[in-house]
Amino acid sequence: MLKKLDFYIIKKFIATFVFILFVLVSIAIVIDLTEKIATLVEKNVSFWDIATKYYLYFIPYIGSLLGPFFIFISVIFFTSSMAGKSEFIAILSAGISFNRILYPYMVAATLLASIIYLGNNKYVPLSNKARLTFENSYINNMHYSLNKNAHRQIAANTYLYVDNYSQKDSIGYKMTIEKIIDGKLIYKLHADRMIWQRNTKKWRLENYMIRNLEENCADKITYGSSIDTVFPINPSQLFAKFVRNDEMTTAELNDKINEVKVTGADGRIYYEIEKYRRTAAAFSIYLFTIIGVCISARKTRGGIGYHLTMGIAMCAAFEVLMKFTTTFSINANLPPILGVWIPNIIYLFIAIHFYRKAQK
C-alpha cells in the first residue's frame, strides 16, 4: 500500500517530469519553428493551421521519441534536490530501507511506461500521420505516389516495374518483371499493358514477351498478344500511398511484416526494428529510473549539476549505442530484436552495478 512518503515522491516525480517535458518540448518547438518559419510564411500557412495541424501532433512525437530521457533527467533532478536537502538521510535514519525508497519510484515509472507504451503502439503513429501529411504538403512538397515509375519486389528475387498506371481504368503501361538469382537474370517478362481483371482477380497482359535464360542453354523467347496471369500483388498494394513505419500502429506493422514475408519484398528489418523499439523504449524507463535514483540519492559536492551532467552523458551514450546496434541489424544480419534490446541489456547491468553501490 502507498504511504504518505510514497505519495510525496510520486508527486515530485510526476510534477518534475511534466515541468521538464514542457520546457524541453517548448525548446524543441522553437528550434523546429525557426527552421521552418520561412517556408511556412512563403506558403501563407495560417498560425492556427501551424498550431493545430502540425505542432499539436509534433508534441506526442517528441514526447515519445525522448520520453525515457526526459524521465531520466526528471528523476536525477528532483532526487538530487532531495539529497541536497538531506531528505534521504532522514528517511534512512527512520529505518526505511533503500529498497523501500525505490518502491514509489517504480510505481511512477510504471505509470509513465504504460502511457509511453500505449502511445508508441497506437496513438503516436496516428499523430505522426497528421504531422507528416502537413510536412509533405507545406514543407517538403512530397506526395508519395507509385502511379509512375513503380518498382516493387513481388516475390523472392522477383521484381516488378511499371512505367505508368491509370487508377481510373486499372491499367498499367510498359510493365516488366525480372527474376534475378546470384546477380544473374534468369527470367524476364515484358508487356505493353497490364489490365486488372476485377472478376477473376488476375492481370491481363497485352503484347507480351517472355524470355527464359537457362544456364548452358539458348534463350527461349515467347511472344503473344494477350494472356491472363496471377501476380502476388493487386493494384491497391502496388499503387497504394507510401506509408512510413512510424505512421503505422503496431497492428498495422504486424500486417505489413506478414505481407513482406509473403512477397519476399525488402524492408522487413526496418518494420521489425520499429515494432521492437516501441516496447524497448517503455522498458528502458525502469532502467533509467533505477540508475537515476542510485546516482543522485547520495549527496555530493557537485550537487545537481554533477548528477545532470552524468545523466545527459548516459542518455547520449544510450542513443549512440542504439544507433550502432540497429545499424548492425540492417547491415550485418543481427536479429532486429537483439539490435533494439542490446542497449537495454547493457544498461540493465549498469543499473545493477549502480544499485549495488547505492547507499543502503
LUMLUM-184144 format. One record per residue (C-alpha): residue in three letters; x, y, z; residue number from 1. Coordinates in nm, 3 decimals, always signed. Layout:
N
res: ALA; X: X; Y: Y; Z: Z; n: NUM
...
This chain:
360
res: MET; X: +0.000; Y: +0.000; Z: +0.000; n: 1
res: LEU; X: +0.114; Y: +0.353; Z: -0.070; n: 2
res: LYS; X: +0.215; Y: +0.559; Z: +0.231; n: 3
res: LYS; X: +0.243; Y: +0.934; Z: +0.273; n: 4
res: LEU; X: +0.612; Y: +0.920; Z: +0.177; n: 5
res: ASP; X: +0.522; Y: +0.728; Z: -0.141; n: 6
res: PHE; X: +0.273; Y: +0.993; Z: -0.249; n: 7
res: TYR; X: +0.531; Y: +1.261; Z: -0.172; n: 8
res: ILE; X: +0.791; Y: +1.102; Z: -0.402; n: 9
res: ILE; X: +0.540; Y: +1.014; Z: -0.675; n: 10
res: LYS; X: +0.406; Y: +1.369; Z: -0.674; n: 11
res: LYS; X: +0.757; Y: +1.508; Z: -0.710; n: 12
res: PHE; X: +0.837; Y: +1.256; Z: -0.986; n: 13
res: ILE; X: +0.530; Y: +1.336; Z: -1.197; n: 14
res: ALA; X: +0.545; Y: +1.712; Z: -1.138; n: 15
res: THR; X: +0.913; Y: +1.730; Z: -1.231; n: 16
res: PHE; X: +0.858; Y: +1.520; Z: -1.541; n: 17
res: VAL; X: +0.571; Y: +1.741; Z: -1.658; n: 18
res: PHE; X: +0.780; Y: +2.054; Z: -1.597; n: 19
res: ILE; X: +1.085; Y: +1.920; Z: -1.785; n: 20
res: LEU; X: +0.865; Y: +1.788; Z: -2.064; n: 21
res: PHE; X: +0.705; Y: +2.131; Z: -2.102; n: 22
res: VAL; X: +1.040; Y: +2.314; Z: -2.102; n: 23
res: LEU; X: +1.226; Y: +2.082; Z: -2.339; n: 24
res: VAL; X: +0.935; Y: +2.037; Z: -2.580; n: 25
res: SER; X: +0.895; Y: +2.415; Z: -2.589; n: 26
res: ILE; X: +1.262; Y: +2.447; Z: -2.680; n: 27
res: ALA; X: +1.221; Y: +2.179; Z: -2.949; n: 28
res: ILE; X: +0.921; Y: +2.364; Z: -3.094; n: 29
res: VAL; X: +1.111; Y: +2.693; Z: -3.105; n: 30
res: ILE; X: +1.408; Y: +2.530; Z: -3.280; n: 31
res: ASP; X: +1.183; Y: +2.347; Z: -3.526; n: 32
res: LEU; X: +0.976; Y: +2.658; Z: -3.598; n: 33
res: THR; X: +1.291; Y: +2.861; Z: -3.658; n: 34
res: GLU; X: +1.394; Y: +2.617; Z: -3.929; n: 35
res: LYS; X: +1.053; Y: +2.607; Z: -4.098; n: 36
res: ILE; X: +0.910; Y: +2.957; Z: -4.047; n: 37
res: ALA; X: +1.040; Y: +3.099; Z: -4.376; n: 38
res: THR; X: +0.881; Y: +2.818; Z: -4.579; n: 39
res: LEU; X: +0.552; Y: +2.840; Z: -4.389; n: 40
res: VAL; X: +0.530; Y: +3.218; Z: -4.437; n: 41
res: GLU; X: +0.606; Y: +3.178; Z: -4.806; n: 42
res: LYS; X: +0.322; Y: +2.924; Z: -4.836; n: 43
res: ASN; X: +0.083; Y: +3.159; Z: -4.649; n: 44
res: VAL; X: +0.004; Y: +2.897; Z: -4.385; n: 45
res: SER; X: -0.200; Y: +3.047; Z: -4.103; n: 46
res: PHE; X: -0.085; Y: +3.041; Z: -3.741; n: 47
res: TRP; X: -0.393; Y: +2.839; Z: -3.648; n: 48
res: ASP; X: -0.311; Y: +2.569; Z: -3.906; n: 49
res: ILE; X: +0.051; Y: +2.556; Z: -3.790; n: 50
res: ALA; X: -0.056; Y: +2.515; Z: -3.428; n: 51
res: THR; X: -0.345; Y: +2.270; Z: -3.475; n: 52
res: LYS; X: -0.235; Y: +2.070; Z: -3.780; n: 53
res: TYR; X: +0.135; Y: +2.040; Z: -3.706; n: 54
res: TYR; X: +0.258; Y: +2.127; Z: -3.357; n: 55
res: LEU; X: -0.041; Y: +1.966; Z: -3.188; n: 56
res: TYR; X: +0.092; Y: +1.638; Z: -3.334; n: 57
res: PHE; X: +0.459; Y: +1.733; Z: -3.303; n: 58
res: ILE; X: +0.435; Y: +1.723; Z: -2.921; n: 59
res: PRO; X: +0.342; Y: +1.350; Z: -2.898; n: 60
res: TYR; X: +0.620; Y: +1.272; Z: -3.147; n: 61
res: ILE; X: +0.888; Y: +1.444; Z: -2.937; n: 62
res: GLY; X: +0.742; Y: +1.306; Z: -2.614; n: 63
res: SER; X: +0.754; Y: +0.952; Z: -2.749; n: 64
res: LEU; X: +1.098; Y: +0.989; Z: -2.903; n: 65
res: LEU; X: +1.268; Y: +1.142; Z: -2.598; n: 66
res: GLY; X: +1.027; Y: +1.043; Z: -2.320; n: 67
res: PRO; X: +1.263; Y: +0.793; Z: -2.149; n: 68
res: PHE; X: +1.541; Y: +1.052; Z: -2.146; n: 69
res: PHE; X: +1.308; Y: +1.320; Z: -2.008; n: 70
res: ILE; X: +1.211; Y: +1.080; Z: -1.730; n: 71
res: PHE; X: +1.578; Y: +1.006; Z: -1.656; n: 72
res: ILE; X: +1.658; Y: +1.376; Z: -1.626; n: 73
res: SER; X: +1.347; Y: +1.427; Z: -1.411; n: 74
res: VAL; X: +1.450; Y: +1.152; Z: -1.168; n: 75
res: ILE; X: +1.802; Y: +1.291; Z: -1.138; n: 76
res: PHE; X: +1.678; Y: +1.648; Z: -1.096; n: 77
res: PHE; X: +1.434; Y: +1.604; Z: -0.809; n: 78
res: THR; X: +1.623; Y: +1.317; Z: -0.641; n: 79
res: SER; X: +1.943; Y: +1.520; Z: -0.636; n: 80
res: SER; X: +1.745; Y: +1.810; Z: -0.493; n: 81
res: MET; X: +1.612; Y: +1.587; Z: -0.215; n: 82
res: ALA; X: +1.962; Y: +1.456; Z: -0.146; n: 83
res: GLY; X: +2.096; Y: +1.811; Z: -0.127; n: 84
res: LYS; X: +1.839; Y: +1.887; Z: +0.143; n: 85
res: SER; X: +1.946; Y: +1.572; Z: +0.334; n: 86
res: GLU; X: +1.595; Y: +1.425; Z: +0.298; n: 87
res: PHE; X: +1.730; Y: +1.077; Z: +0.224; n: 88
res: ILE; X: +1.945; Y: +1.088; Z: +0.534; n: 89
res: ALA; X: +1.632; Y: +1.150; Z: +0.739; n: 90
res: ILE; X: +1.440; Y: +0.877; Z: +0.556; n: 91
res: LEU; X: +1.715; Y: +0.617; Z: +0.603; n: 92
res: SER; X: +1.761; Y: +0.721; Z: +0.967; n: 93
res: ALA; X: +1.392; Y: +0.647; Z: +1.026; n: 94
res: GLY; X: +1.461; Y: +0.283; Z: +0.942; n: 95
res: ILE; X: +1.325; Y: +0.287; Z: +0.588; n: 96
res: SER; X: +1.539; Y: +0.073; Z: +0.358; n: 97
res: PHE; X: +1.674; Y: +0.184; Z: +0.023; n: 98
res: ASN; X: +1.465; Y: -0.086; Z: -0.146; n: 99
res: ARG; X: +1.152; Y: +0.062; Z: +0.012; n: 100
res: ILE; X: +1.252; Y: +0.407; Z: -0.114; n: 101
res: LEU; X: +1.266; Y: +0.266; Z: -0.468; n: 102
res: TYR; X: +0.904; Y: +0.147; Z: -0.445; n: 103
res: PRO; X: +0.728; Y: +0.480; Z: -0.521; n: 104
res: TYR; X: +0.981; Y: +0.546; Z: -0.797; n: 105
res: MET; X: +0.886; Y: +0.220; Z: -0.966; n: 106
res: VAL; X: +0.515; Y: +0.293; Z: -0.923; n: 107
res: ALA; X: +0.555; Y: +0.626; Z: -1.101; n: 108
res: ALA; X: +0.782; Y: +0.465; Z: -1.363; n: 109
res: THR; X: +0.515; Y: +0.201; Z: -1.430; n: 110
res: LEU; X: +0.253; Y: +0.470; Z: -1.483; n: 111
res: LEU; X: +0.472; Y: +0.664; Z: -1.728; n: 112
res: ALA; X: +0.595; Y: +0.348; Z: -1.902; n: 113
res: SER; X: +0.233; Y: +0.240; Z: -1.959; n: 114
res: ILE; X: +0.148; Y: +0.577; Z: -2.112; n: 115
res: ILE; X: +0.451; Y: +0.568; Z: -2.342; n: 116
res: TYR; X: +0.385; Y: +0.204; Z: -2.435; n: 117
res: LEU; X: +0.025; Y: +0.275; Z: -2.534; n: 118
res: GLY; X: +0.129; Y: +0.591; Z: -2.714; n: 119
res: ASN; X: +0.407; Y: +0.420; Z: -2.909; n: 120
res: ASN; X: +0.185; Y: +0.134; Z: -3.020; n: 121
res: LYS; X: -0.131; Y: +0.321; Z: -3.113; n: 122
res: TYR; X: -0.169; Y: +0.695; Z: -3.061; n: 123
res: VAL; X: +0.169; Y: +0.838; Z: -3.162; n: 124
res: PRO; X: +0.162; Y: +0.669; Z: -3.507; n: 125
res: LEU; X: -0.178; Y: +0.828; Z: -3.569; n: 126
res: SER; X: -0.042; Y: +1.170; Z: -3.476; n: 127
res: ASN; X: +0.261; Y: +1.106; Z: -3.697; n: 128
res: LYS; X: +0.030; Y: +1.058; Z: -3.994; n: 129
res: ALA; X: -0.117; Y: +1.404; Z: -3.944; n: 130
res: ARG; X: +0.222; Y: +1.562; Z: -3.875; n: 131
res: LEU; X: +0.390; Y: +1.410; Z: -4.181; n: 132
res: THR; X: +0.093; Y: +1.496; Z: -4.401; n: 133
res: PHE; X: +0.140; Y: +1.861; Z: -4.306; n: 134
res: GLU; X: +0.516; Y: +1.841; Z: -4.364; n: 135
res: ASN; X: +0.476; Y: +1.680; Z: -4.704; n: 136
res: SER; X: +0.214; Y: +1.934; Z: -4.810; n: 137
res: TYR; X: +0.376; Y: +2.259; Z: -4.698; n: 138
res: ILE; X: +0.742; Y: +2.194; Z: -4.614; n: 139
res: ASN; X: +0.884; Y: +1.904; Z: -4.814; n: 140
res: ASN; X: +0.642; Y: +1.927; Z: -5.109; n: 141
res: MET; X: +0.636; Y: +1.550; Z: -5.123; n: 142
res: HIS; X: +0.333; Y: +1.348; Z: -5.227; n: 143
res: TYR; X: +0.412; Y: +0.981; Z: -5.210; n: 144
res: SER; X: +0.257; Y: +0.804; Z: -5.505; n: 145
res: LEU; X: +0.352; Y: +0.498; Z: -5.703; n: 146
res: ASN; X: +0.138; Y: +0.581; Z: -6.009; n: 147
res: LYS; X: +0.454; Y: +0.648; Z: -6.211; n: 148
res: ASN; X: +0.779; Y: +0.452; Z: -6.221; n: 149
res: ALA; X: +0.666; Y: +0.193; Z: -5.969; n: 150
res: HIS; X: +0.932; Y: -0.052; Z: -5.850; n: 151
res: ARG; X: +0.830; Y: -0.338; Z: -5.623; n: 152
res: GLN; X: +0.968; Y: -0.673; Z: -5.516; n: 153
res: ILE; X: +0.672; Y: -0.909; Z: -5.555; n: 154
res: ALA; X: +0.845; Y: -1.234; Z: -5.454; n: 155
res: ALA; X: +1.187; Y: -1.363; Z: -5.357; n: 156
res: ASN; X: +1.437; Y: -1.244; Z: -5.620; n: 157
res: THR; X: +1.149; Y: -1.120; Z: -5.839; n: 158
res: TYR; X: +1.097; Y: -0.753; Z: -5.922; n: 159
res: LEU; X: +0.820; Y: -0.561; Z: -6.099; n: 160
res: TYR; X: +0.849; Y: -0.228; Z: -6.279; n: 161
res: VAL; X: +0.557; Y: -0.028; Z: -6.421; n: 162
res: ASP; X: +0.618; Y: +0.291; Z: -6.618; n: 163
res: ASN; X: +0.272; Y: +0.441; Z: -6.563; n: 164
res: TYR; X: -0.060; Y: +0.339; Z: -6.417; n: 165
res: SER; X: -0.415; Y: +0.469; Z: -6.451; n: 166
res: GLN; X: -0.612; Y: +0.411; Z: -6.132; n: 167
res: LYS; X: -0.936; Y: +0.504; Z: -6.308; n: 168
res: ASP; X: -0.902; Y: +0.225; Z: -6.566; n: 169
res: SER; X: -0.679; Y: -0.012; Z: -6.362; n: 170
res: ILE; X: -0.431; Y: -0.025; Z: -6.649; n: 171
res: GLY; X: -0.053; Y: -0.026; Z: -6.624; n: 172
res: TYR; X: +0.173; Y: +0.062; Z: -6.915; n: 173
res: LYS; X: +0.519; Y: -0.069; Z: -7.004; n: 174
res: MET; X: +0.550; Y: -0.329; Z: -6.731; n: 175
res: THR; X: +0.849; Y: -0.557; Z: -6.675; n: 176
res: ILE; X: +0.907; Y: -0.848; Z: -6.438; n: 177
res: GLU; X: +1.259; Y: -0.977; Z: -6.380; n: 178
res: LYS; X: +1.386; Y: -1.266; Z: -6.174; n: 179
res: ILE; X: +1.748; Y: -1.236; Z: -6.066; n: 180
res: ILE; X: +1.944; Y: -1.502; Z: -5.877; n: 181
res: ASP; X: +2.304; Y: -1.453; Z: -5.766; n: 182
res: GLY; X: +2.327; Y: -1.140; Z: -5.978; n: 183
res: LYS; X: +2.218; Y: -1.318; Z: -6.297; n: 184
res: LEU; X: +1.897; Y: -1.252; Z: -6.488; n: 185
res: ILE; X: +1.718; Y: -1.585; Z: -6.546; n: 186
res: TYR; X: +1.366; Y: -1.470; Z: -6.639; n: 187
res: LYS; X: +1.213; Y: -1.159; Z: -6.793; n: 188
res: LEU; X: +0.853; Y: -1.072; Z: -6.880; n: 189
res: HIS; X: +0.762; Y: -0.754; Z: -7.066; n: 190
res: ALA; X: +0.419; Y: -0.630; Z: -7.174; n: 191
res: ASP; X: +0.289; Y: -0.308; Z: -7.324; n: 192
res: ARG; X: -0.014; Y: -0.310; Z: -7.096; n: 193
res: MET; X: -0.131; Y: -0.487; Z: -6.781; n: 194
res: ILE; X: -0.503; Y: -0.470; Z: -6.703; n: 195
res: TRP; X: -0.656; Y: -0.571; Z: -6.371; n: 196
res: GLN; X: -0.949; Y: -0.813; Z: -6.412; n: 197
res: ARG; X: -1.176; Y: -0.749; Z: -6.115; n: 198
res: ASN; X: -1.389; Y: -1.058; Z: -6.173; n: 199
res: THR; X: -1.106; Y: -1.312; Z: -6.189; n: 200
res: LYS; X: -0.854; Y: -1.119; Z: -5.976; n: 201
res: LYS; X: -0.594; Y: -1.167; Z: -6.248; n: 202
res: TRP; X: -0.378; Y: -0.940; Z: -6.461; n: 203
res: ARG; X: -0.427; Y: -0.943; Z: -6.839; n: 204
res: LEU; X: -0.104; Y: -0.879; Z: -7.025; n: 205
res: GLU; X: -0.119; Y: -0.744; Z: -7.380; n: 206
res: ASN; X: +0.161; Y: -0.761; Z: -7.640; n: 207
res: TYR; X: +0.385; Y: -0.955; Z: -7.408; n: 208
res: MET; X: +0.728; Y: -1.113; Z: -7.440; n: 209
res: ILE; X: +0.862; Y: -1.384; Z: -7.211; n: 210
res: ARG; X: +1.233; Y: -1.461; Z: -7.205; n: 211
res: ASN; X: +1.380; Y: -1.756; Z: -7.015; n: 212
res: LEU; X: +1.756; Y: -1.759; Z: -6.975; n: 213
res: GLU; X: +1.863; Y: -2.106; Z: -6.872; n: 214
res: GLU; X: +2.225; Y: -2.185; Z: -6.793; n: 215
res: ASN; X: +2.414; Y: -2.360; Z: -7.074; n: 216
res: CYS; X: +2.108; Y: -2.330; Z: -7.300; n: 217
res: ALA; X: +1.993; Y: -2.090; Z: -7.567; n: 218
res: ASP; X: +1.749; Y: -1.819; Z: -7.468; n: 219
res: LYS; X: +1.383; Y: -1.913; Z: -7.500; n: 220
res: ILE; X: +1.165; Y: -1.624; Z: -7.611; n: 221
res: THR; X: +0.786; Y: -1.637; Z: -7.633; n: 222
res: TYR; X: +0.562; Y: -1.369; Z: -7.782; n: 223
res: GLY; X: +0.186; Y: -1.328; Z: -7.751; n: 224
res: SER; X: -0.095; Y: -1.079; Z: -7.791; n: 225
res: SER; X: -0.280; Y: -1.149; Z: -7.465; n: 226
res: ILE; X: -0.252; Y: -1.370; Z: -7.158; n: 227
res: ASP; X: -0.415; Y: -1.376; Z: -6.814; n: 228
res: THR; X: -0.186; Y: -1.443; Z: -6.522; n: 229
res: VAL; X: -0.167; Y: -1.410; Z: -6.144; n: 230
res: PHE; X: +0.085; Y: -1.194; Z: -5.958; n: 231
res: PRO; X: +0.117; Y: -1.191; Z: -5.577; n: 232
res: ILE; X: +0.012; Y: -0.827; Z: -5.574; n: 233
res: ASN; X: -0.300; Y: -0.627; Z: -5.656; n: 234
res: PRO; X: -0.349; Y: -0.260; Z: -5.755; n: 235
res: SER; X: -0.420; Y: -0.144; Z: -5.400; n: 236
res: GLN; X: -0.091; Y: -0.296; Z: -5.282; n: 237
res: LEU; X: +0.122; Y: -0.185; Z: -5.575; n: 238
res: PHE; X: -0.006; Y: +0.167; Z: -5.616; n: 239
res: ALA; X: -0.112; Y: +0.249; Z: -5.263; n: 240
res: LYS; X: +0.011; Y: +0.559; Z: -5.088; n: 241
res: PHE; X: +0.354; Y: +0.510; Z: -4.935; n: 242
res: VAL; X: +0.338; Y: +0.475; Z: -4.555; n: 243
res: ARG; X: +0.638; Y: +0.512; Z: -4.325; n: 244
res: ASN; X: +0.691; Y: +0.266; Z: -4.043; n: 245
res: ASP; X: +0.643; Y: +0.535; Z: -3.777; n: 246
res: GLU; X: +0.299; Y: +0.613; Z: -3.922; n: 247
res: MET; X: +0.174; Y: +0.259; Z: -3.859; n: 248
res: THR; X: +0.016; Y: +0.132; Z: -3.542; n: 249
res: THR; X: +0.163; Y: -0.192; Z: -3.411; n: 250
res: ALA; X: -0.130; Y: -0.387; Z: -3.558; n: 251
res: GLU; X: -0.059; Y: -0.231; Z: -3.897; n: 252
res: LEU; X: +0.311; Y: -0.304; Z: -3.856; n: 253
res: ASN; X: +0.237; Y: -0.672; Z: -3.791; n: 254
res: ASP; X: +0.021; Y: -0.689; Z: -4.105; n: 255
res: LYS; X: +0.295; Y: -0.518; Z: -4.306; n: 256
res: ILE; X: +0.563; Y: -0.755; Z: -4.174; n: 257
res: ASN; X: +0.349; Y: -1.056; Z: -4.269; n: 258
res: GLU; X: +0.286; Y: -0.907; Z: -4.614; n: 259
res: VAL; X: +0.658; Y: -0.851; Z: -4.670; n: 260
res: LYS; X: +0.737; Y: -1.206; Z: -4.560; n: 261
res: VAL; X: +0.486; Y: -1.346; Z: -4.811; n: 262
res: THR; X: +0.602; Y: -1.135; Z: -5.105; n: 263
res: GLY; X: +0.971; Y: -1.150; Z: -5.018; n: 264
res: ALA; X: +0.998; Y: -0.773; Z: -5.057; n: 265
res: ASP; X: +1.265; Y: -0.562; Z: -4.893; n: 266
res: GLY; X: +1.218; Y: -0.353; Z: -4.580; n: 267
res: ARG; X: +1.113; Y: -0.615; Z: -4.326; n: 268
res: ILE; X: +1.404; Y: -0.529; Z: -4.095; n: 269
res: TYR; X: +1.300; Y: -0.163; Z: -4.075; n: 270
res: TYR; X: +0.945; Y: -0.257; Z: -3.978; n: 271
res: GLU; X: +1.062; Y: -0.508; Z: -3.716; n: 272
res: ILE; X: +1.307; Y: -0.260; Z: -3.565; n: 273
res: GLU; X: +1.027; Y: -0.005; Z: -3.523; n: 274
res: LYS; X: +0.799; Y: -0.270; Z: -3.372; n: 275
res: TYR; X: +1.053; Y: -0.385; Z: -3.111; n: 276
res: ARG; X: +1.169; Y: -0.030; Z: -3.039; n: 277
res: ARG; X: +0.827; Y: +0.066; Z: -2.907; n: 278
res: THR; X: +0.837; Y: -0.197; Z: -2.632; n: 279
res: ALA; X: +1.206; Y: -0.150; Z: -2.558; n: 280
res: ALA; X: +1.157; Y: +0.226; Z: -2.508; n: 281
res: ALA; X: +0.891; Y: +0.165; Z: -2.244; n: 282
res: PHE; X: +1.110; Y: -0.091; Z: -2.064; n: 283
res: SER; X: +1.410; Y: +0.146; Z: -2.064; n: 284
res: ILE; X: +1.213; Y: +0.377; Z: -1.833; n: 285
res: TYR; X: +1.258; Y: +0.129; Z: -1.547; n: 286
res: LEU; X: +1.634; Y: +0.113; Z: -1.609; n: 287
res: PHE; X: +1.673; Y: +0.490; Z: -1.627; n: 288
res: THR; X: +1.467; Y: +0.530; Z: -1.311; n: 289
res: ILE; X: +1.682; Y: +0.289; Z: -1.110; n: 290
res: ILE; X: +2.007; Y: +0.436; Z: -1.241; n: 291
res: GLY; X: +1.881; Y: +0.790; Z: -1.179; n: 292
res: VAL; X: +1.793; Y: +0.719; Z: -0.817; n: 293
res: CYS; X: +2.116; Y: +0.534; Z: -0.746; n: 294
res: ILE; X: +2.349; Y: +0.803; Z: -0.881; n: 295
res: SER; X: +2.165; Y: +1.105; Z: -0.740; n: 296
res: ALA; X: +2.036; Y: +0.987; Z: -0.400; n: 297
res: ARG; X: +2.381; Y: +1.041; Z: -0.245; n: 298
res: LYS; X: +2.472; Y: +1.398; Z: -0.152; n: 299
res: THR; X: +2.785; Y: +1.512; Z: -0.339; n: 300
res: ARG; X: +2.986; Y: +1.830; Z: -0.372; n: 301
res: GLY; X: +2.888; Y: +1.867; Z: -0.736; n: 302
res: GLY; X: +2.521; Y: +1.861; Z: -0.646; n: 303
res: ILE; X: +2.256; Y: +1.870; Z: -0.918; n: 304
res: GLY; X: +2.500; Y: +1.992; Z: -1.182; n: 305
res: TYR; X: +2.725; Y: +1.689; Z: -1.145; n: 306
res: HIS; X: +2.433; Y: +1.447; Z: -1.149; n: 307
res: LEU; X: +2.267; Y: +1.612; Z: -1.453; n: 308
res: THR; X: +2.595; Y: +1.605; Z: -1.645; n: 309
res: MET; X: +2.630; Y: +1.235; Z: -1.575; n: 310
res: GLY; X: +2.266; Y: +1.175; Z: -1.672; n: 311
res: ILE; X: +2.293; Y: +1.362; Z: -2.004; n: 312
res: ALA; X: +2.614; Y: +1.173; Z: -2.086; n: 313
res: MET; X: +2.442; Y: +0.840; Z: -2.018; n: 314
res: CYS; X: +2.144; Y: +0.940; Z: -2.234; n: 315
res: ALA; X: +2.375; Y: +1.032; Z: -2.522; n: 316
res: ALA; X: +2.568; Y: +0.705; Z: -2.483; n: 317
res: PHE; X: +2.242; Y: +0.508; Z: -2.488; n: 318
res: GLU; X: +2.127; Y: +0.678; Z: -2.809; n: 319
res: VAL; X: +2.465; Y: +0.621; Z: -2.980; n: 320
res: LEU; X: +2.457; Y: +0.256; Z: -2.872; n: 321
res: MET; X: +2.104; Y: +0.218; Z: -3.009; n: 322
res: LYS; X: +2.206; Y: +0.363; Z: -3.347; n: 323
res: PHE; X: +2.510; Y: +0.137; Z: -3.354; n: 324
res: THR; X: +2.324; Y: -0.188; Z: -3.281; n: 325
res: THR; X: +2.028; Y: -0.115; Z: -3.512; n: 326
res: THR; X: +2.276; Y: -0.040; Z: -3.792; n: 327
res: PHE; X: +2.422; Y: -0.385; Z: -3.732; n: 328
res: SER; X: +2.071; Y: -0.529; Z: -3.768; n: 329
res: ILE; X: +2.025; Y: -0.352; Z: -4.101; n: 330
res: ASN; X: +2.367; Y: -0.421; Z: -4.250; n: 331
res: ALA; X: +2.517; Y: -0.718; Z: -4.065; n: 332
res: ASN; X: +2.225; Y: -0.962; Z: -4.021; n: 333
res: LEU; X: +2.195; Y: -0.907; Z: -3.646; n: 334
res: PRO; X: +1.838; Y: -1.007; Z: -3.548; n: 335
res: PRO; X: +1.628; Y: -0.689; Z: -3.515; n: 336
res: ILE; X: +1.504; Y: -0.781; Z: -3.169; n: 337
res: LEU; X: +1.866; Y: -0.803; Z: -3.048; n: 338
res: GLY; X: +1.962; Y: -0.483; Z: -3.225; n: 339
res: VAL; X: +1.691; Y: -0.300; Z: -3.035; n: 340
res: TRP; X: +1.728; Y: -0.471; Z: -2.698; n: 341
res: ILE; X: +2.109; Y: -0.487; Z: -2.663; n: 342
res: PRO; X: +2.126; Y: -0.128; Z: -2.525; n: 343
res: ASN; X: +1.864; Y: -0.219; Z: -2.263; n: 344
res: ILE; X: +2.057; Y: -0.535; Z: -2.173; n: 345
res: ILE; X: +2.380; Y: -0.339; Z: -2.131; n: 346
res: TYR; X: +2.207; Y: -0.072; Z: -1.924; n: 347
res: LEU; X: +2.046; Y: -0.343; Z: -1.713; n: 348
res: PHE; X: +2.394; Y: -0.448; Z: -1.596; n: 349
res: ILE; X: +2.481; Y: -0.081; Z: -1.543; n: 350
res: ALA; X: +2.166; Y: -0.043; Z: -1.330; n: 351
res: ILE; X: +2.264; Y: -0.350; Z: -1.126; n: 352
res: HIS; X: +2.613; Y: -0.205; Z: -1.075; n: 353
res: PHE; X: +2.483; Y: +0.131; Z: -0.952; n: 354
res: TYR; X: +2.223; Y: -0.041; Z: -0.734; n: 355
res: ARG; X: +2.489; Y: -0.244; Z: -0.557; n: 356
res: LYS; X: +2.696; Y: +0.068; Z: -0.495; n: 357
res: ALA; X: +2.398; Y: +0.275; Z: -0.374; n: 358
res: GLN; X: +2.380; Y: +0.359; Z: -0.007; n: 359
res: LYS; X: +2.175; Y: +0.110; Z: +0.188; n: 360
